[in-house]
Amino acid sequence: MGFVIMLKKDAEEIKKRQCFREWKEKNENYLRELQKFLDITDNVSDEKLKLDIIYQMLKCDEILTKIAEERLAN
């Protein structure tokens, strides 16, 4: 019985996170700026450097997203 409740809570948490992400992933300004960033990184000829830059930006984006989602949840 406890396992089923845990699965239900996990499913609810996943759905809640997906709804929270919509605020960002459907935001036209965010998407436009993300596309500009990716366009600029396309001009970096060193492939490793390009991937390092993108990876670091995504890490920063994930941290900011978590902060925003925590504030939205409260």
C-alpha positions as CSV (number, residue, x, y, z in Angstrom):
1,M,0.0,0.0,0.0
2,G,2.8,2.4,0.9
3,F,4.5,1.8,-2.5
4,V,1.4,2.8,-4.4
5,I,1.1,6.0,-2.4
6,M,4.7,6.8,-3.1
7,L,4.2,6.3,-6.8
8,K,1.2,8.5,-6.8
9,K,3.1,11.2,-5.0
10,D,6.0,10.9,-7.4
11,A,3.6,11.2,-10.4
12,E,2.0,14.3,-8.8
13,E,5.5,15.8,-8.3
14,I,6.5,15.2,-11.9
15,K,3.3,16.7,-13.2
16,K,3.7,19.7,-10.9
17,R,7.3,20.2,-12.2
18,Q,6.1,20.0,-15.8
19,C,3.5,22.7,-15.1
20,F,6.2,24.9,-13.5
21,R,8.5,24.5,-16.5
22,E,5.8,25.8,-18.8
23,W,6.3,29.3,-17.5
24,K,9.7,29.2,-19.0
25,E,9.5,26.9,-21.9
26,K,6.5,28.7,-23.4
27,N,7.9,32.2,-22.8
28,E,8.7,33.8,-26.2
29,N,11.3,36.1,-24.8
30,Y,13.1,33.3,-23.1
31,L,13.0,31.2,-26.3
32,R,14.2,34.1,-28.4
33,E,17.1,34.8,-26.1
34,L,18.0,31.1,-25.9
35,Q,18.0,30.9,-29.7
36,K,20.3,34.0,-29.9
37,F,22.7,32.4,-27.5
38,L,22.8,29.2,-29.5
39,D,23.3,31.1,-32.7
40,I,26.2,32.9,-31.2
41,T,27.8,29.7,-30.0
42,D,27.5,28.3,-33.5
43,N,30.2,30.8,-34.4
44,V,32.7,29.2,-32.0
45,S,35.0,27.1,-34.1
46,D,36.6,25.1,-31.2
47,E,34.0,22.3,-30.7
48,K,35.1,21.6,-27.1
49,L,34.9,25.2,-26.1
50,K,31.5,25.6,-27.8
51,L,30.1,22.6,-25.8
52,D,31.7,23.8,-22.6
53,I,30.0,27.2,-23.0
54,I,26.6,25.7,-23.8
55,Y,27.0,23.2,-20.9
56,Q,27.8,26.0,-18.4
57,M,24.9,28.1,-19.6
58,L,22.5,25.2,-19.1
59,K,23.8,24.6,-15.6
60,C,23.2,28.2,-14.7
61,D,19.7,28.1,-16.4
62,E,18.9,25.0,-14.3
63,I,19.9,26.6,-11.1
64,L,17.8,29.8,-11.9
65,T,14.9,27.6,-12.9
66,K,14.9,25.7,-9.6
67,I,15.1,29.0,-7.7
68,A,12.1,30.4,-9.6
69,E,10.1,27.2,-9.2
70,E,10.7,27.1,-5.5
71,R,9.4,30.7,-5.2
72,L,6.4,29.9,-7.4
73,A,5.6,26.9,-5.2
74,N,5.5,29.0,-2.0
